[in-house]
Amino acid sequence: MLKACSDQAQWSELVFLYLHYDEFDNAATSMIAHPIEAFEHVKFKDTIAKVTNTEIFYKAIDFYLKQQPLLLNDLLAVMSQRLDHVRVISQARRRERPPPIPT
């Protein structure tokens, strides 16, 4: 069923199945990879709290910096106990965009 959903680009259904089968790492990665079809902030926040691979946390931070910057604090509150805070700060500094140049 998972392969069929993936082959047919049914991303929200794929995330649902991953969550149903307790594959939280795959569910979070799929939501990041297909945000238009599969991302919901509350569902993502609940999922990221159950992720075992901590590298997904840092991918999620990059995703939020690009796609959902106003919700980043909410996400970080859920993950804060399991993050390397120095790494998060350096990651945010690398992603910081320069201000637009007035014309």
C-alpha positions in Angstrom: 0.0 0.0 0.0 2.9 2.4 0.9 4.5 1.8 -2.5 1.3 2.3 -4.4 0.7 5.6 -2.7 4.3 6.7 -3.4 4.1 5.6 -7.0 0.8 7.4 -7.5 2.1 10.6 -5.8 -0.6 10.4 -3.1 1.5 12.2 -0.5 -1.1 13.0 2.1 -2.3 9.3 2.0 1.3 8.1 2.3 1.8 10.3 5.4 -1.4 8.9 6.9 -0.2 5.3 6.3 3.3 6.1 7.7 1.6 7.5 10.9 -0.7 4.6 11.1 2.3 2.2 11.0 4.3 4.3 13.5 6.9 5.2 10.9 7.3 8.7 12.2 10.7 9.3 10.6 9.3 8.5 7.1 6.1 10.6 7.8 8.1 13.7 8.8 10.4 13.3 5.8 7.5 12.9 3.4 5.8 16.0 4.8 9.0 18.0 4.3 9.5 16.7 0.8 5.9 17.3 -0.3 4.7 20.3 1.7 1.9 21.4 -0.6 0.2 18.1 -0.6 1.1 16.6 2.8 2.1 19.3 5.3 0.0 20.3 8.2 1.7 22.2 11.1 -0.1 20.5 14.0 0.3 17.0 12.5 4.0 17.7 11.8 4.6 19.0 15.3 3.0 15.8 16.8 5.0 13.7 14.4 8.4 15.3 14.9 8.1 14.7 18.7 8.1 11.0 18.0 10.9 10.9 15.5 14.0 8.8 16.4 16.5 10.1 13.9 17.6 13.5 15.2 19.0 14.5 11.8 15.3 15.0 10.8 15.1 17.7 13.4 17.6 19.8 11.6 16.0 19.1 8.2 12.7 20.3 9.8 14.4 23.5 11.0 15.7 24.2 7.5 12.2 23.5 6.1 10.5 25.9 8.6 13.1 28.6 8.0 12.2 28.5 4.3 8.5 27.6 4.3 7.0 28.4 7.7 9.3 30.9 9.5 6.5 32.3 11.7 5.8 28.8 13.1 9.4 28.0 13.9 9.2 28.9 17.6 6.3 26.5 18.0 8.2 23.7 16.4 11.4 24.4 18.5 9.4 24.3 21.7 8.5 20.7 20.9 12.0 19.6 20.0 14.1 21.7 22.4 15.0 19.0 24.8 16.5 16.8 22.0 18.4 19.5 20.0 22.0 20.6 20.0 21.3 24.3 20.7 24.7 25.4 19.3 24.0 23.6 16.0 20.6 25.2 15.7 22.0 28.7 16.2 24.7 28.1 13.6 22.2 26.6 11.2 19.9 29.6 11.6 22.8 32.0 11.0 23.7 30.2 7.8 20.1 30.4 6.6 19.7 34.1 7.4 18.9 36.0 4.3 20.3 39.5 3.7 17.7 42.3 3.7 16.3 43.3 0.3 18.1 46.1 -1.5 15.8 49.0 -2.1 15.6 50.2 -5.7 
